């Protein structure tokens, strides 16, 4: 219980803190709300004066002067006086409506501003959380938190904040008015209100729990949908549509079940609260009619009481809706706050410039999710050298690249760039020295030009074309109708695998960073295209440090030096000529690929002879 109260108090403080910069609009909205409520209070009093003073000719206390004034304007004609009273009620209602409009407009502006700031803050925060967080987080759930949960918070700020103030003000101001008009009837009019408030408060806790379960189920549903749409080609290639439909249906059914429980709770609240409210209204009407029949209350006062009762009891009844939406907002707040509470990548402010590209790893070890990946890696890469890395899947090749980019920091050991420990440099400064082609190249749903310019946004048209030519993608781009302005699909799905890789290579080459890293970036291109790209890289040799992760001997043989990585350790280090003459993985791969090439040549010769 104490933890729940503490959590709610923290949520309230967070919600208040996020209103910074918009509190002036909220104050204006509250003032407009107060003005509208005060004007609404006049209507029952005017109607009371019209009924008791004009029709029944009974004194109405301090309002008698208003009755006399209306009669004087109407020339003592009752019908005209009633018409004037009706017009006065209309004017008061219209002016109150203007204040209600202003209240809604100002609160909506504030809420939209808060929501926009929150979305910007979430997006910016996700750009700077560690890569390890994205490794474990579900994309669909993150999307859910940044959209649906933020919208729930926006709705709370837009409507419920003002409604809480309105219900509170109505209760605190209308109760004294009711007591002033007739204290005995006033007690009858507010008798059920404490029961409704207590009932709503208990209901709040149940709804908060139910909404949390429903919202989490919706997040899982969104994740399933996002994964399926992203991998739709894989699903169809393996004819798994029926399986995916069943999987989605399972998540959807769970979401429906939990949402239904929430709606049942809501229906239960509205039905029970309606019973309490109608009992309250019936009590006021019954007691009031009895007192009017005995002459201890005027008809006008009874009508005023019924109107005030409606003005107060319905907002109090709305307390359930207010608490429901507040419960939803608290849950959404918690889900959003979980992201904002994630620590961002931290690093010193020191920068590095005029980098030559010399890299050294000393006794580097690293574990991922508790599983050792690299052990005691020591490797020195002189500036301008082309280093090739070979190793089976899971040997730690891509992890090594991630450490160089400071996506992760090693558990032990050190990495230096031009002699400076990268742990003492800002991550941005370190990453700006690298141009990387990832193992799975990612392209955005933008034009080809925009995807290439991601590497160097200020690059000239000529530099862009040169990079595309070096990546052997220029001719393919020129064959498209809109050439470099061709819009590609999400993740570059409208391109072939080789085209995606070559666009990513062009992006990296355009950056022209001191260190160029190819993480198995030539696997999807044919041997001829590979030769063209390697030829372009040879022209840059000695000007840029190049790290090639590959499995083809034709790629590895172009390097100045080759390192073999097995089970997280360096097992071989040397040139192509050296490694093919010593036992190990490299020679085995060379022999296998050589045999395959000989078999292929023999097949081609045999086919040629048969055709001849």
C-alpha positions, -999 to +999 in steps of 0.1 A: +000+000+000+028+024+009+046+015-023+014+023-043+010+056-026+046+065-032+044+055-069+012+076-073+029+106-056+059+102-079+036+101-109+018+132-097+051+150-094+062+139-128+029+150-144+033+184-127+069+187-138+060+180-175+036+210-174+066+234-171+063+260-199+025+255-203+013+263-168+002+298-179-023+283-203-035+259-176-040+288-152-059+307-180-081+276-186-088+273-149-098+310-147-121+305-177-136+274-161-142+293-128-159+322-147-181+298-166-191+280-134-200+312-116-221+323-145-239+290-146-247+294-109-268+325-118-292+306-140-310+286-112-311+318-090-327+338-119-352+310-125-360+308-087-366+346-087-388+343-118-410+315-102-412+328-067-410+366-072-429+370-105-454+342-105-461+335-068-453+370-056-432+357-028-402+375-014-368+362-026-345+379-002-316+398-017-329+390-052-361+410-046-344+441-060-337+422-092-373+411-094-385+447-089-360+459-116-373+433-141-409+442-134-401+479-138-385+472-172-415+451-183-440+477-172-453+454-144-465+429-170-457+394-158-454+378-193-429+404-204-410+401-171-408+363-176-395+369-211-368+392-198-358+367-172-356+340-199-334+363-221-312+369-191-308+332-186-299+328-223-273+356-221-257+341-190-256+306-206-241+320-239-214+339-220-207+308-199-203+289-232-177+313-244-157+307-212-161+269-217-148+272-252-118+292-240-112+266-213-112+238-238-090+256-263-063+266-238-062+232-221-060+215-255-031+238-266-012+231-235-018+193-237-007+192-274+024+211-265+033+188-237+026+157-259+048+171-286+076+178-262+073+144-247+074+127-282+105+147-291+121+139-257+114+101-261+127+100-297+159+119-287+164+097-257+161+065-277+188+079-300+213+080-271+205+049-250+231+021-252+229-003-281+224-031-255+190-017-246+179-019-283+192-055-284+167-065-258+138-041-263+109-050-287+105-025-314+067-028-315+065-022-278+087+009-281+064+022-309+034+016-286+049+036-258+059+065-280+025+067-297-005+052-278+009+058-243+018+094-251-016+099-266-032+086-233-011+111-214-021+139-238-058+131-233-053+133-196-037+167-198-063+179-223-094+169-205-090+152-171-068+179-155-095+205-161-123+180-153-106+173-119-105+211-112-141+215-124-155+187-103-136+199-073-147+235-078-184+225-084-184+205-052-167+231-031-187+260-043-221+245-049-223+229-015-222+262+004-249+276-020-272+247-014-267+250+024-273+288+021-306+283+002-319+257+026-295+239+049-318+209+056-323+203+019-286+210+014-277+180+036-301+158+016-286+170-017-250+160-007-258+128+013-247+103-013-217+123-026-192+108+000-204+073-010-198+081-047-163+095-040-154+065-019-167+041-045-148+059-073-116+058-054-118+020-049-127+016-085-096+036-096-072+009-083-090-019-101-091+000-134-054+010-131-044-027-129-068-038-157-056-010-180-019-019-174-026-055-185-046-043-215-019-018-226+009-044-223-012-068-244-017-041-270+021-036-270+027-073-277+000-072-304+018-042-320+051-060-318+037-091-336+022-069-363+055-050-368+076-081-370+052-098-395+051-067-418+089-064-416+094-100-424+065-105-448+088-119-476+102-145-453+067-155-442+056-160-477+088-177-488+082-204-462+044-204-468+038-195-431+009-172-436-015-195-417+009-198-388+014-161-386-024-154-388-029-179-359-001-162-339-016-128-344-050-141-336-037-155-303-023-121-293-054-103-305-077-126-285-056-120-254-059-082-260-096-086-266-101-106-233-082-081-212-099-051-229-133-067-223-125-070-186-117-033-185-150-025-203-169-048-178-154-028-149-164+005-166-200-008-172-202-019-136-191+015-124-215+034-146-245+012-137-239+014-099-230+051-100-262+058-120-282+040-093-266+061-066-272+093-085-308+086-093-314+077-057-299+111-047-320+130-073-351+111-062-344+119-025-341+156-033-373+156-054-393+136-028-382+156+002-385+189-017-420+181-029-430+171+006-416+204+020-433+225-007-466+208+002-461+218+038-452+253+028-417+252+043-400+256+009-410+276-022-414+260-057-387+283-070-362+271-044-370+234-052-364+240-089-331+258-081-322+229-058-328+203-086-307+224-111-279+228-086-281+191-078-277+183-115-248+207-118-230+190-089-240+153-089-232+146-126-196+160-124-192+139-092-204+109-111-178+118-138-153+113-111-152+076-121-143+085-157-118+110-144-102+084-121-103+058-149-085+081-173-061+091-145-054+055-139-046+050-176-024+080-176-005+068-146+001+034-163+012+051-196+033+074-176+051+045-160+057+028-194+070+061-208+091+068-178+108+033-181+123+046-214+133+079-200+149+063-169+172+042-192+207+057-188+221+072-220+255+065-234+280+085-214+316+094-225+341+121-219+339+153-240+374+149-254+376+147-292+402+135-316+412+151-349+436+146-378+433+108-374+456+086-394+438+054-386+462+034-364+442+010-342+455-012-314+437-037-292+454-048-260+442-079-241+405-071-250+379-094-236+341-090-239+310-109-228+275-104-242+245-112-219+268-132-196+283-152-225+320-147-233+325-137-269+361-124-271+392-135-250+424-116-247+424-101-282+456-082-290+459-067-324+478-038-339+466-023-372+490+004-386+475+034-403+467+028-440+468-010-437+441-032-452+433-059-427+410-089-435+393-109-407+381-144-413+362-166-389+332-189-386+298-177-376+298-166-339+336-162-337+332-126-326+340-107-358+310-083-358+314-079-320+350-067-326+336-040-350+311-030-324+338-025-298+358-004-323+327+018-327+321+019-290+286+004-294+299-017-264+329-012-241+352-042-234+351-059-201+388-057-199+417-045-219+420-013-240+415+000-275+434+029-289+430+051-320+462+068-331+475+060-296+446+076-277+424+053-256+389+055-271+374+051-236+388+086-229+371+101-261+336+110-268+316+083-286+306+107-313+342+117-319+353+080-322+324+070-345+330+100-368+364+085-377+347+053-391+327+046-423+310+013-418+291-011-440+271-033-417+266-071-422+229-064-428+228-030-446+199-008-436+184+016-460+157+041-451+124+046-470+139+076-488+154+084-522+186+067-533+204+100-531+192+107-496+204+072-485+239+077-500+241+113-486+235+099-451+272+093-450+281+129-458+250+152-461+271+182-475+288+161-502+287+176-538+269+159-567+302+149-582+314+133-550+281+114-547+285+100-583+321+091-577+311+071-546+283+054-564+307+044-593+333+031-568+305+010-552+295-003-587+259+009-582+259+039-605+248+020-636+220+003-617+207+036-604+208+052-638+186+024-651+157+035-628+131+060-641+139+086-615+176+077-612+190+090-579+156+104-569+140+070-569+122+064-537+130+029-523+107+009-500+111+004-463+145-012-455+153-009-492+129-038-500+125-027-536+162-033-543+180-066-546+203-078-518+234-069-539+220-035-547+213-027-511+248-037-502+263-015-529+242+015-519+255+010-483+290+008-497+285+040-516+273+057-484+304+046-466+328+055-494+313+090-496+321+096-460+358+091-467+366+085-431+401+076-418+389+040-411+367+020-435+350-012-422+333-038-444+315-063-421+309-091-446+296-063-470+305-081-503+286-114-496+256-105-517+274-092-548+287-113-577+324-119-582+327-094-611+311-066-590+332-076-561+363-072-583+353-038-593+347-027-557+380-042-546+397-024-574+382+009-562+394+001-527+429-006-539+431+029-553+425+042-518+451+018-503+476+034-478+453+065-476+427+049-454+428+020-429+405-007-442+391-036-422+375-064-444+354-091-428+348-117-455+346-154-463+357-154-499+394-160-506+392-136-535+383-108-511+407-119-483+437-123-506+435-085-515+444-075-479+479-066-467+473-089-437+448-115-427+437-124-392+417-156-384+393-155-355+380-187-339+359-190-308+368-155-297+405-159-301+430-150-328+444-183-341+463-171-372+478-138-384+497-133-417+496-126-454+477-147-479+509-165-490+519-172-455+485-186-443+480-209-473+513-226-464+505-233-428+478-256-413+446-239-401+412-226-411+425-203-438+442-230-458+412-254-454+389-227-468+414-219-496+415-256-505+377-260-504+370-229-525+398-238-549+383-273-554+349-258-560+363-234-586+380-263-604+348-283-604+329-253-618+355-248-645+353-285-654+315-284-656+317-253-679+342-269-702+321-301-703+290-282-711+309-263-738+322-295-754+287-310-754+272-280-771+300-280-796 
